[in-house]
C-alpha cells in the first residue's frame, strides 16, 4: 500500500522538488497550515497522501520554513509519522518542537535515537513520560551527559537491566552515580553500592534550593558554588575558577545539572553581582536565559569540569 502510494505520488513530489526554494517553502507552509487546521485521522487516505508529500517536500525546504512548520506539525505528529520523523531528525532548532510533542509515538522516537544525535536524545529524555523501550535505547546509545538527563527524569521507566547497563557504561561518572542512587526505583544492590555517608550529606531537591537561597542572601557565593559542585560530583576548584572568570552561563549549566530551578539561579546571579559590584540592570532576564540554555551548551560546560578529588580531611565521594 505504502509503496503503491509512493509510486503514485512520485510525479507530484518531483514537481514540488523542481520548484525554486522560496516557492517550495511557501507551498510546504500552506500544506502544513492545512494539516494543522484539519488534523486528519492517521488512518485516512488524506493523511497518508499529505504525510508523504509533506515529508518529501520538507527534506528540501529552506530552514525558516522547517522551523515554522515544526510547532504546527507537533500538534498532529501521530497523524503524520513520516513528516514528523523528517523534522524530528533535523537540526535541533527544527526538531525540538516535534520531540516535545505529547503524542509523538515511540516508533518515531526510535528512528531519532542515534549515537550522533545526543541533543535530540536529551530532549526525548526530558519528556514527561519515557517508555522502557525508549529509555533502554537512550541508555545504549547515550553519552554520560545524555544518560544523566534520563536518570534525573522520574518519568523515565528504567528496568533492572537498564540500571545495570548504566552502571556498566557510565558508572565512572560521579554525577550519574549520585543521581542513580537517589532514584526510588533503583535496585537496592546498585543503590547501596553508590550510597555512602558522604553521599547522604549532599542535599537535593527543596533542601538544596533552601541552602543555596540562604547562602545567596548572605552573599556567600563561594560556598554556594562549592555546594553545587559537590552535588554534581565535580571539583570545587573548577567551580571557583568559574567565579573568577565571571562566567554566568557556566553557573547556569551547573545549576541545570544539579536540578536547580530558574528562580534560584536568578537569586544566585543577583547575589554574585552584588558581591562583585556588577550592575543589576538585566538580572531579571536571568531566568529566561537559564531556560533557553541548549543541552549542547550544558554538555560543553560539564565536559570541562574535572571529577571531584579526594582531599585530606574530607570523606571520599561516593
VOBA-1610 file (N, C-alpha, C; in pm, whole numbers, padded with zeros to 5 digits, always signed):
BEGIN
Unk+00085-00121+00000Unk+00000+00000+00000Unk+00087+00125+00000Unk+00187+00126+00093Unk+00272+00245+00102Unk+00354+00262-00025Unk+00411+00149-00076Unk+00492+00156-00197Unk+00407+00203-00315Unk+00285+00149-00326Unk+00194+00191-00433Unk+00164+00340-00423Unk+00140+00387-00301Unk+00110+00529-00280Unk+00230+00615-00317Unk+00349+00572-00276Unk+00470+00647-00308Unk+00490+00656-00459Unk+00465+00546-00527Unk+00479+00546-00673Unk+00378+00640-00738Unk+00255+00640-00685Unk+00150+00725-00741Unk+00181+00873-00720Unk+00246+00905-00606Unk+00274+01045-00573Unk+00408+01093-00625Unk+00485+01005-00687Unk+00618+01041-00733Unk+00617+01162-00828Unk+00528+01168-00926Unk+00528+01286-01015Unk+00501+01416-00939Unk+00411+01411-00841Unk+00381+01532-00763Unk+00503+01574-00683Unk+00568+01477-00619Unk+00687+01510-00541Unk+00799+01564-00627Unk+00814+01509-00746Unk+00916+01559-00838Unk+00885+01702-00881Unk+00756+01731-00904Unk+00714+01865-00943Unk+00745+01966-00832Unk+00713+01927-00707Unk+00741+02014-00593Unk+00891+02035-00577Unk+00969+01926-00595Unk+01114+01935-00582Unk+01177+02025-00686Unk+01111+02041-00801Unk+01166+02124-00909Unk+01139+02272-00888Unk+01055+02305-00791Unk+01024+02446-00766Unk+01144+02518-00706Unk+01147+02649-00725Unk+01250+02731-00660Unk+01234+02721-00509Unk+01344+02733-00432Unk+01336+02716-00287Unk+01227+02798-00219Unk+01213+02924-00258Unk+01112+03009-00192Unk+00970+02961-00223Unk+00946+02923-00348Unk+00814+02873-00385Unk+00785+02740-00316Unk+00888+02655-00310Unk+00871+02526-00243Unk+00841+02547-00094Unk+00912+02641-00033Unk+00889+02671+00108Unk+00748+02723+00133Unk+00700+02811+00043Unk+00565+02866+00058Unk+00460+02758+00044Unk+00483+02665-00050Unk+00388+02556-00070Unk+00384+02463+00052Unk+00501+02433+00105Unk+00508+02347+00225Unk+00433+02411+00340Unk+00454+02540+00360Unk+00387+02609+00471Unk+00236+02608+00453Unk+00191+02621+00330Unk+00047+02617+00304Unk-00009+02478+00336Unk+00064+02374+00298Unk+00020+02238+00328Unk+00018+02212+00479Unk+00120+02259+00547Unk+00128+02239+00693Unk+00015+02313+00763Unk-00013+02434+00718Unk-00126+02509+00777Unk-00257+02433+00757Unk-00274+02376+00640Unk-00396+02299+00610Unk-00406+02177+00703Unk-00294+02110+00723Unk-00293+01991+00810Unk-00322+02028+00954Unk-00257+02135+01002Unk-00275+02173+01143Unk-00417+02220+01171Unk-00485+02273+01067Unk-00624+02315+01086Unk-00718+02194+01088Unk-00698+02103+00995Unk-00791+01989+00981Unk-00759+01872+01074Unk-00631+01850+01102Unk-00588+01737+01184Unk-00654+01607+01139Unk-00623+01560+01020Unk-00689+01440+00967Unk-00653+01315+01049Unk-00740+01217+01043Unk-00716+01090+01111Unk-00597+01020+01045Unk-00513+00956+01128Unk-00393+00891+01076Unk-00426+00782+00974Unk-00542+00720+00990Unk-00580+00610+00901Unk-00644+00659+00770Unk-00676+00787+00761Unk-00744+00836+00641Unk-00648+00844+00523Unk-00704+00830+00404Unk-00622+00839+00283Unk-00562+00978+00268Unk-00637+01079+00310Unk-00586+01215+00300Unk-00460+01232+00384Unk-00461+01174+00505Unk-00343+01184+00592Unk-00224+01112+00530Unk-00247+00998+00472Unk-00138+00922+00410Unk-00077+01000+00293Unk-00163+01061+00213Unk-00116+01137+00098Unk-00037+01260+00143Unk-00096+01337+00235Unk-00029+01459+00283Unk+00100+01426+00356Unk+00100+01316+00432Unk+00221+01277+00505Unk+00336+01253+00408Unk+00309+01182+00302Unk+00413+01152+00204Unk+00463+01278+00134Unk+00369+01362+00090Unk+00406+01483+00015Unk+00484+01580+00104Unk+00432+01602+00226Unk+00496+01698+00316Unk+00634+01648+00359Unk+00646+01519+00388Unk+00776+01464+00428Unk+00881+01483+00319Unk+00842+01455+00196Unk+00936+01472+00084Unk+00972+01620+00065Unk+00872+01706+00072Unk+00897+01849+00049Unk+00981+01910+00160Unk+00960+01865+00284Unk+01034+01921+00397Unk+01183+01893+00388Unk+01220+01781+00325Unk+01362+01746+00317Unk+01443+01848+00239Unk+01378+01917+00147Unk+01448+02017+00066Unk+01400+02159+00095Unk+01313+02176+00193Unk+01259+02309+00223Unk+01364+02395+00292Unk+01357+02527+00276Unk+01452+02616+00344Unk+01439+02605+00497Unk+01545+02636+00566Unk+01547+02627+00712Unk+01434+02706+00778Unk+01409+02834+00741Unk+01300+02907+00807Unk+01165+02837+00794Unk+01142+02774+00679Unk+01016+02701+00658Unk+01007+02583+00754Unk+01116+02511+00769Unk+01116+02393+00857Unk+01098+02435+01003Unk+01159+02546+01041Unk+01144+02594+01179Unk+01000+02632+01207Unk+00935+02699+01112Unk+00795+02739+01132Unk+00701+02619+01126Unk+00736+02519+01046Unk+00648+02403+01031Unk+00649+02314+01155Unk+00760+02308+01225Unk+00776+02212+01334Unk+00670+02225+01444Unk+00647+02344+01502Unk+00544+02351+01608Unk+00403+02324+01557Unk+00378+02350+01429Unk+00244+02323+01375Unk+00224+02172+01359Unk+00324+02104+01304Unk+00312+01959+01290Unk+00317+01887+01424Unk+00376+01952+01524Unk+00382+01890+01658Unk+00242+01866+01714Unk+00144+01945+01667Unk+00007+01931+01717Unk-00064+01810+01656Unk-00007+01753+01552Unk-00071+01636+01489Unk+00035+01537+01443Unk+00140+01520+01524Unk+00254+01437+01484Unk+00215+01290+01466Unk+00120+01241+01546Unk+00083+01100+01536Unk+00010+01069+01406Unk-00056+01170+01347Unk-00129+01150+01222Unk-00035+01154+01101Unk+00083+01215+01117Unk+00176+01230+01005Unk+00315+01181+01048Unk+00330+01051+01069Unk+00455+00999+01125Unk+00578+01023+01038Unk+00561+01015+00906Unk+00677+01032+00818Unk+00726+01176+00820Unk+00632+01271+00811Unk+00670+01412+00817Unk+00729+01446+00954Unk+00670+01390+01061Unk+00720+01414+01196Unk+00862+01360+01211Unk+00889+01243+01153Unk+01023+01185+01161Unk+01124+01272+01087Unk+01084+01324+00972Unk+01173+01410+00895Unk+01217+01530+00976Unk+01124+01595+01043Unk+01157+01712+01123Unk+01228+01673+01253Unk+01190+01561+01311Unk+01250+01519+01438Unk+01397+01484+01423Unk+01438+01444+01303Unk+01578+01410+01276Unk+01657+01529+01223Unk+01592+01643+01210Unk+01656+01765+01159Unk+01744+01826+01267Unk+01801+01941+01238Unk+01881+02012+01338Unk+01792+02049+01458Unk+01854+02074+01573Unk+01779+02095+01697Unk+01680+02210+01687Unk+01717+02318+01619Unk+01627+02433+01607Unk+01495+02393+01542Unk+01499+02293+01454Unk+01378+02243+01389Unk+01314+02132+01471Unk+01396+02042+01522Unk+01347+01918+01583Unk+01284+01936+01720Unk+01323+02038+01794Unk+01286+02048+01936Unk+01135+02045+01958Unk+01059+02120+01878Unk+00914+02125+01897Unk+00850+01989+01873Unk+00895+01918+01770Unk+00841+01785+01741Unk+00876+01687+01852Unk+01001+01690+01897Unk+01045+01596+02000Unk+00975+01618+02134Unk+00919+01736+02153Unk+00846+01767+02276Unk+00695+01745+02262Unk+00650+01704+02144Unk+00506+01686+02120Unk+00450+01575+02209Unk+00338+01600+02279Unk+00284+01499+02372Unk+00247+01367+02306Unk+00199+01372+02181Unk+00153+01248+02118Unk+00256+01187+02022Unk+00381+01228+02034Unk+00485+01168+01950Unk+00499+01020+01984Unk+00500+00936+01883Unk+00499+00791+01907Unk+00639+00737+01933Unk+00644+00622+01999Unk+00773+00556+02024Unk+00841+00518+01893Unk+00762+00484+01791Unk+00821+00447+01661Unk+00904+00560+01604Unk+00850+00683+01613Unk+00925+00798+01562Unk+01049+00822+01648Unk+01033+00815+01780Unk+01147+00841+01868Unk+01258+00739+01848Unk+01222+00614+01822Unk+01324+00512+01797Unk+01406+00547+01672Unk+01341+00602+01570Unk+01413+00641+01449Unk+01506+00760+01473Unk+01470+00842+01570Unk+01551+00961+01601Unk+01675+00923+01681Unk+01660+00830+01774Unk+01771+00795+01865Unk+01889+00738+01786Unk+02003+00804+01799Unk+02125+00760+01732Unk+02244+00819+01807Unk+02358+00753+01795Unk+02477+00798+01869Unk+02520+00939+01829Unk+02489+00981+01706Unk+02528+01114+01662Unk+02417+01217+01682Unk+02314+01182+01762Unk+02207+01277+01791Unk+02188+01288+01943Unk+02293+01323+02013Unk+02287+01331+02159Unk+02189+01439+02207Unk+02189+01555+02140Unk+02097+01663+02180Unk+01952+01620+02162Unk+01925+01549+02054Unk+01789+01501+02029Unk+01746+01405+02139Unk+01835+01314+02175Unk+01801+01218+02280Unk+01785+01284+02416Unk+01856+01392+02440Unk+01840+01464+02567Unk+01702+01527+02577Unk+01652+01579+02465Unk+01517+01635+02466Unk+01415+01524+02491Unk+01433+01410+02426Unk+01344+01296+02448Unk+01351+01251+02593Unk+01471+01250+02649Unk+01491+01204+02787Unk+01422+01294+02889Unk+01390+01418+02851Unk+01322+01511+02941Unk+01170+01502+02933Unk+01117+01422+02842Unk+00973+01416+02825Unk+00906+01371+02955Unk+00781+01411+02970Unk+00709+01379+03094Unk+00706+01229+03120Unk+00695+01152+03015Unk+00699+01006+03027Unk+00790+00950+02918Unk+00881+00864+02958Unk+00970+00797+02864Unk+00952+00647+02883Unk+00904+00578+02781Unk+00876+00435+02793Unk+01004+00356+02818Unk+00988+00234+02867Unk+01103+00147+02893Unk+01182+00121+02765Unk+01113+00108+02652Unk+01179+00082+02525Unk+01269+00199+02485Unk+01215+00320+02494Unk+01294+00438+02457Unk+01406+00461+02558Unk+01376+00442+02686Unk+01479+00461+02789Unk+01596+00366+02767Unk+01565+00241+02734Unk+01671+00142+02709Unk+01755+00182+02588Unk+01690+00236+02485Unk+01763+00279+02366Unk+01857+00394+02398Unk+01810+00490+02477Unk+01894+00603+02517Unk+02011+00556+02602Unk+01985+00461+02691Unk+02093+00406+02775Unk+02200+00341+02687Unk+02159+00273+02582Unk+02253+00203+02494Unk+02334+00299+02409Unk+02271+00409+02365Unk+02335+00498+02268Unk+02385+00629+02329Unk+02337+00663+02448Unk+02365+00794+02505Unk+02501+00806+02570Unk+02560+00925+02556Unk+02680+00959+02631Unk+02641+00988+02776Unk+02741+01007+02862Unk+02714+01024+03005Unk+02618+01141+03031Unk+02637+01253+02964Unk+02551+01369+02986Unk+02407+01341+02945Unk+02389+01264+02838Unk+02255+01229+02791Unk+02187+01134+02889Unk+02260+01032+02934Unk+02205+00936+03029Unk+02173+01004+03162Unk+02253+01104+03200Unk+02226+01177+03324Unk+02091+01248+03318Unk+02059+01306+03202Unk+01928+01370+03185Unk+01816+01267+03202Unk+01836+01149+03145Unk+01735+01043+03156Unk+01718+00998+03301Unk+01828+00976+03370Unk+01823+00926+03508Unk+01756+01027+03600Unk+01775+01155+03573Unk+01715+01259+03657Unk+01564+01270+03636Unk+01513+01215+03525Unk+01370+01224+03494Unk+01297+01108+03561Unk+01220+01136+03664Unk+01149+01031+03736Unk+01040+00968+03650Unk+01004+01035+03540Unk+00905+00981+03448Unk+00964+00882+03348Unk+01095+00862+03353Unk+01160+00765+03265Unk+01151+00626+03327Unk+01102+00531+03250Unk+01084+00394+03301Unk+01212+00313+03277Unk+01287+00295+03384Unk+01412+00219+03376Unk+01392+00080+03434Unk+01435-00021+03362Unk+01427-00159+03410Unk+01553-00192+03491Unk+01549-00307+03558Unk+01667-00351+03633Unk+01786-00368+03539Unk+01759-00419+03418Unk+01866-00435+03320Unk+01917-00298+03274Unk+01826-00201+03266Unk+01867-00066+03228Unk+01960-00004+03331Unk+01926-00020+03459Unk+02012+00030+03565Unk+02151-00034+03556Unk+02153-00164+03536Unk+02281-00236+03529Unk+02364-00187+03410Unk+02298-00162+03297Unk+02370-00116+03179Unk+02426+00025+03201Unk+02350+00110+03271Unk+02401+00244+03302Unk+02527+00234+03387Unk+02526+00146+03485Unk+02643+00127+03571Unk+02762+00079+03487Unk+02738-00016+03396Unk+02845-00069+03312Unk+02905+00039+03222Unk+02819+00123+03165Unk+02866+00221+03067Unk+02916+00350+03130Unk+02848+00397+03237Unk+02878+00530+03291Unk+02897+00530+03442Unk+02926+00414+03499Unk+02946+00407+03644Unk+03063+00489+03694Unk+03154+00526+03605Unk+03268+00609+03646Unk+03237+00756+03658Unk+03117+00798+03616Unk+03078+00939+03623Unk+03010+00965+03757Unk+03068+01054+03837Unk+03017+01079+03973Unk+02874+01131+03972Unk+02842+01218+03875Unk+02707+01275+03871Unk+02604+01167+03839Unk+02638+01076+03747Unk+02548+00966+03713Unk+02530+00874+03834Unk+02640+00840+03901Unk+02631+00752+04018Unk+02541+00812+04126Unk+02564+00940+04156Unk+02489+01005+04263Unk+02340+01011+04230Unk+02307+01050+04107Unk+02167+01062+04067Unk+02100+00926+04060Unk+02173+00826+04015Unk+02120+00691+04005Unk+02077+00639+04142Unk+02160+00660+04241Unk+02132+00610+04376Unk+02013+00679+04440Unk+01979+00801+04392Unk+01868+00877+04451Unk+01733+00838+04393Unk+01731+00763+04284Unk+01602+00724+04224Unk+01532+00622+04315Unk+01402+00642+04339Unk+01330+00548+04426Unk+01318+00407+04368Unk+01330+00395+04233Unk+01317+00263+04171Unk+01452+00198+04145Unk+01560+00257+04197Unk+01692+00199+04178Unk+01703+00068+04256Unk+01747-00041+04193Unk+01762-00168+04265Unk+01850-00153+04389Unk+01813-00217+04499Unk+01888-00200+04626Unk+02037-00229+04614Unk+02074-00330+04536Unk+02216-00364+04527Unk+02297-00254+04461Unk+02236-00184+04364Unk+02305-00072+04299Unk+02304+00051+04389Unk+02190+00078+04451Unk+02180+00195+04539Unk+02278+00186+04654Unk+02290+00067+04716Unk+02381+00050+04830Unk+02527+00065+04788Unk+02556+00025+04663Unk+02693+00037+04613Unk+02736+00182+04599Unk+02640+00268+04560Unk+02674+00407+04532Unk+02637+00502+04645Unk+02578+00453+04751Unk+02539+00539+04862Unk+02640+00525+04974Unk+02687+00636+05026Unk+02783+00635+05136Unk+02748+00748+05230Unk+02807+00755+05348Unk+02781+00868+05438Unk+02807+01002+05371Unk+02911+01007+05287Unk+02940+01134+05219Unk+02829+01170+05123Unk+02778+01068+05049Unk+02673+01095+04950Unk+02545+01138+05018Unk+02514+01080+05135Unk+02390+01114+05203Unk+02390+01256+05257Unk+02511+01316+05267Unk+02519+01453+05318Unk+02497+01556+05208Unk+02488+01512+05084Unk+02466+01605+04973Unk+02317+01634+04961Unk+02275+01759+04980Unk+02132+01790+04973Unk+02080+01783+04830Unk+01953+01757+04815Unk+01888+01754+04684Unk+01751+01821+04696Unk+01689+01846+04583Unk+01552+01897+04581Unk+01534+02027+04658Unk+01427+02034+04735Unk+01394+02157+04809Unk+01501+02192+04912Unk+01563+02090+04970Unk+01668+02116+05068Unk+01786+02189+05004Unk+01825+02146+04885Unk+01933+02213+04813Unk+01896+02356+04779Unk+01774+02377+04728Unk+01730+02513+04692Unk+01731+02604+04814Unk+01685+02551+04928Unk+01681+02632+05050Unk+01822+02670+05095Unk+01915+02577+05087Unk+02053+02607+05129Unk+02117+02710+05036Unk+02094+02695+04906Unk+02150+02790+04810Unk+02093+02930+04830Unk+01961+02938+04852Unk+01899+03068+04873Unk+01949+03134+05001Unk+01970+03053+05106Unk+02023+03107+05233Unk+02164+03161+05213Unk+02247+03087+05140Unk+02383+03134+05113Unk+02381+03260+05026Unk+02289+03266+04930Unk+02280+03384+04843Unk+02240+03508+04922Unk+02147+03491+05017Unk+02104+03605+05100Unk+02220+03663+05179Unk+02315+03577+05217Unk+02432+03622+05293Unk+02549+03658+05202Unk+02526+03657+05070Unk+02628+03685+04969Unk+02745+03588+04978Unk+02718+03466+05019Unk+02821+03362+05029Unk+02828+03285+04898Unk+02886+03347+04797Unk+02884+03289+04664Unk+02980+03171+04652Unk+03098+03183+04710Unk+03195+03072+04700Unk+03141+02946+04768Unk+03088+02953+04891Unk+03028+02831+04950Unk+02911+02777+04868Unk+02834+02866+04807Unk+02722+02820+04723Unk+02775+02743+04603Unk+02880+02795+04539Unk+02939+02725+04425Unk+03000+02592+04470Unk+03068+02591+04586Unk+03124+02465+04637Unk+03014+02361+04657Unk+02899+02406+04709Unk+02787+02314+04731Unk+02735+02258+04599Unk+02723+02344+04499Unk+02676+02298+04368Unk+02772+02196+04307Unk+02901+02223+04318Unk+02999+02131+04261Unk+02997+01997+04334Unk+02976+02001+04465Unk+02968+01877+04541Unk+02845+01797+04498Unk+02736+01866+04468Unk+02613+01799+04427Unk+02628+01726+04294Unk+02709+01780+04204Unk+02724+01717+04073Unk+02851+01634+04064Unk+02924+01620+04176Unk+03042+01535+04177Unk+03160+01591+04101Unk+03171+01722+04095Unk+03282+01786+04024Unk+03371+01863+04121Unk+03494+01890+04077Unk+03595+01951+04164Unk+03560+02096+04196Unk+03571+02130+04324Unk+03529+02263+04367Unk+03620+02372+04312Unk+03750+02341+04289Unk+03840+02442+04236Unk+03797+02487+04096Unk+03742+02395+04019Unk+03693+02431+03886Unk+03575+02528+03898Unk+03490+02507+04001Unk+03379+02598+04025Unk+03427+02736+04064Unk+03531+02741+04145Unk+03584+02871+04187Unk+03648+02946+04071Unk+03706+02873+03977Unk+03761+02937+03859Unk+03651+02998+03773Unk+03534+02934+03773Unk+03420+02990+03700Unk+03381+03125+03760Unk+03384+03133+03893Unk+03355+03260+03959Unk+03459+03365+03923Unk+03585+03325+03918Unk+03692+03419+03882Unk+03674+03470+03739Unk+03625+03383+03652Unk+03605+03422+03511Unk+03475+03501+03492Unk+03395+03510+03597Unk+03267+03581+03588Unk+03178+03518+03481Unk+03171+03384+03481Unk+03101+03309+03376Unk+02962+03267+03424Unk+02863+03353+03403Unk+02727+03325+03448Unk+02664+03210+03369Unk+02702+03197+03242Unk+02646+03088+03163Unk+02691+02952+03218Unk+02818+02942+03259Unk+02866+02817+03317Unk+02793+02788+03447Unk+02767+02891+03527Unk+02689+02872+03650Unk+02551+02818+03616Unk+02491+02871+03509Unk+02359+02822+03466Unk+02363+02675+03429Unk+02468+02633+03358Unk+02480+02492+03319Unk+02493+02403+03443Unk+02571+02446+03540Unk+02589+02369+03664Unk+02457+02359+03739Unk+02382+02468+03742Unk+02251+02466+03808Unk+02156+02369+03739Unk+02160+02365+03605Unk+02077+02269+03532Unk+02111+02127+03574Unk+02240+02095+03579Unk+02284+01960+03612Unk+02245+01923+03755Unk+02253+02022+03847Unk+02223+01996+03988Unk+02073+01994+04017Unk+01990+02029+03918Unk+01846+02030+03940Unk+01794+02156+04004Unk+01869+02266+03989Unk+01829+02395+04046Unk+01734+02466+03949Unk+01631+02532+04002Unk+01533+02598+03916Unk+01579+02738+03875Unk+01505+02797+03780Unk+01542+02928+03724Unk+01537+03038+03829Unk+01442+03031+03923Unk+01429+03135+04024Unk+01550+03136+04118Unk+01595+03017+04158Unk+01712+03010+04245Unk+01837+03056+04170Unk+01845+03023+04042Unk+01957+03071+03961Unk+01960+03223+03959Unk+01843+03286+03945Unk+01836+03432+03945Unk+01885+03488+04079Unk+01846+03424+04189Unk+01891+03469+04322Unk+02043+03461+04333Unk+02100+03352+04281Unk+02246+03337+04286Unk+02316+03442+04201Unk+02264+03469+04081Unk+02325+03570+03995Unk+02317+03708+04060Unk+02203+03738+04120Unk+02186+03867+04189Unk+02290+03881+04300Unk+02303+03777+04382Unk+02399+03782+04493Unk+02542+03793+04441Unk+02571+03721+04334Unk+02706+03725+04274Unk+02739+03865+04227Unk+02646+03929+04159Unk+02672+04063+04107Unk+02685+04166+04219Unk+02602+04153+04321Unk+02613+04245+04435Unk+02749+04229+04502Unk+02791+04104+04520Unk+02918+04077+04589Unk+03037+04130+04510Unk+03025+04131+04378Unk+03138+04176+04294Unk+03121+04319+04244Unk+03012+04385+04285Unk+02991+04523+04245Unk+02950+04541+04100Unk+02891+04437+04040Unk+02848+04444+03900Unk+02706+04502+03890Unk+02671+04563+03777Unk+02536+04621+03760Unk+02428+04514+03765Unk+02309+04555+03810Unk+02197+04463+03827Unk+02086+04486+03723Unk+02118+04566+03622Unk+02012+04612+03530Unk+01939+04499+03460Unk+02009+04392+03423Unk+01944+04284+03346Unk+01932+04153+03424Unk+01945+04160+03555Unk+01936+04037+03635Unk+01800+03970+03617Unk+01695+04052+03598Unk+01561+03996+03583Unk+01548+03907+03457Unk+01643+03920+03365Unk+01640+03836+03244Unk+01709+03701+03265Unk+01773+03683+03381Unk+01848+03560+03406Unk+01763+03434+03394Unk+01640+03430+03451Unk+01559+03308+03436Unk+01530+03272+03292Unk+01508+03373+03208Unk+01480+03347+03066Unk+01602+03286+02999Unk+01719+03348+03023Unk+01842+03294+02964Unk+01868+03151+03014Unk+01836+03129+03141Unk+01856+02996+03201Unk+01769+02892+03130Unk+01642+02925+03109Unk+01551+02829+03047Unk+01584+02804+02901Unk+01649+02900+02836Unk+01680+02887+02693Unk+01812+02817+02667Unk+01883+02779+02772Unk+02011+02711+02753Unk+01991+02580+02677Unk+02072+02557+02578Unk+02065+02436+02498Unk+02138+02322+02566Unk+02093+02199+02545Unk+02165+02084+02602Unk+02312+02082+02563Unk+02343+02124+02439Unk+02483+02122+02394Unk+02568+02218+02477Unk+02512+02334+02513Unk+02586+02429+02596Unk+02614+02370+02734Unk+02513+02304+02791Unk+02530+02241+02922Unk+02634+02131+02914Unk+02630+02051+02808Unk+02726+01942+02790Unk+02869+01994+02782Unk+02888+02106+02710Unk+03023+02160+02694Unk+03081+02202+02829Unk+02998+02264+02913Unk+03046+02305+03045Unk+03079+02181+03129Unk+02988+02083+03130Unk+03010+01962+03209Unk+03137+01889+03166Unk+03162+01885+03035Unk+03279+01813+02985Unk+03410+01877+03031Unk+03407+02007+03060Unk+03529+02076+03103Unk+03553+02066+03253Unk+03455+02017+03328Unk+03468+02014+03474Unk+03529+01881+03518Unk+03645+01884+03585Unk+03705+01758+03633Unk+03624+01699+03747Unk+03634+01566+03764Unk+03566+01499+03874Unk+03623+01545+04007Unk+03540+01533+04111Unk+03583+01574+04245Unk+03704+01494+04288Unk+03797+01563+04355Unk+03917+01497+04407Unk+03902+01473+04556Unk+03969+01369+04605Unk+03969+01341+04748Unk+04073+01429+04814Unk+04033+01508+04910Unk+04124+01596+04981Unk+04146+01547+05124Unk+04259+01578+05178Unk+04290+01537+05315Unk+04187+01594+05411Unk+04137+01509+05498Unk+04038+01554+05597Unk+03898+01554+05549Unk+03875+01514+05421Unk+03740+01509+05366Unk+03702+01366+05336Unk+03575+01330+05351Unk+03532+01194+05318Unk+03540+01171+05168Unk+03567+01049+05131Unk+03574+01014+04989Unk+03436+01024+04928Unk+03424+01081+04804Unk+03294+01089+04738Unk+03243+00951+04703Unk+03110+00941+04691Unk+03051+00811+04655Unk+03095+00770+04517
//
